[in-house]
Amino acid sequence: MKILIAPGAFKRSLSASAAAQAIQRGLERSGIEAELYLLPIADGGNGTLDAFLANGGERICMIVNDPLGRSVESAYGLLNVDGGQTAVIEMALASGMELLRPDEYDPLRASTYGTGELLAAALEAGARRFIIGVGGSATVDGGAGCLQALGVRLLDENGAKLPAGIGGGDLNRVRTIDAAALDNRWRECEVIIASDVDNPMLGEQGAAAVFGPQKGASPDDVRVLDGSLRHFFTLVRDQIGVDVLNVRGGGAAGALSAGLMAFIGGRIESGIDLLLAHNHFDDLLKDADLIITGEGQIDEQTVQGKGPIGVARRGREYGVPTVAIVGGLNADDVLLHEAGISAVLPIVTGPMTLDEALVRADELLERTALRLGYMLQLNRSIN
């Protein structure tokens, strides 16, 4: 039996790699006779850089600004393809929620400036193809901070330059956008936005309304942020000549996606599909018997195309069933089955708090994989 172990990260507890190793340990403890292949996944969010570098490349560490303007150690990657000209940027490593304590969440202040610093450094290092994972952001700034780090000048009503690293609450102060200092080398670059959402920038399904509350936005903040994004990208349309106000997927990462589209020619692609292609997932599927995937929470967003569903759909094309091991389940079982997941196994086996589950995630995941190994052997003995 050949089993592909391809989980995503269990947020706030386990990286995708650590999750894969826990599943491996559980299966091995069960005594199952199987070849186990570990393929940690990511769909543009947390763990994207590590997942791409698993197939080779260089991780380059540097200090950037976190969402609140403090120094933080971050990194980008140069893959061992195209002569090192493909860079992977995981915006969560510079502008992500996991860099903040819950009491620090503030999308009115949080900025993508650090993500722009990573992009600028990778460009300077020779990259000309960029894969930018945009999941896990703490921001709703339309990418304004990122653009400032790339050389775009944002001016107020008096013609004064706004300070570097503005947040979503500052967008209404912008009156003039000066992109003259944007590096001309971006015109030579291919910029791919690895995203798993197709939300528009504005409105009830937009960046502020859907994702703002997760980042600490109150109902009043949501209204401010939605209006601020409309103001900023109306200026982009009128002054830069690029209209991304209604583009599909423009709301990803607090509308960072829209900013990248407007200024450096970004285009959206499925993050999980990009990763699976890079790691030659289909080649491994050809003689596989089972896929085990998973993540911290499978919910309605998962069904829209996040990592586990991308893996399951690819498996279904090859007739390989997929089992998902998850921290929590909040999605319709029929929808999951129709999307290609044959079974879902939650790791929590009794009453416990979320904090306890997070602390014990490694143990609980291993125990669930152990039970799965026993069930697989039972199935083989029956048949």
Helices and strands as residue ranges (DSSP letters): E 2-5, H 16-30, E 35-38, H 48-53, E 57-65, E 71-79, G 82-84, E 86-90, H 92-95, G 97-99, G 102-104, H 113-124, E 129-133, H 144-149, E 153-155, G 168-173, E 176-178, G 184-188, E 190-195, I 207-211, G 213-215, H 219-235, I 236-240, H 252-264, E 267-270, H 271-278, H 281-285, E 290-299, H 300-303, H 307-317, E 322-330, H 333-338, E 341-346, H 354-359, H 361-382
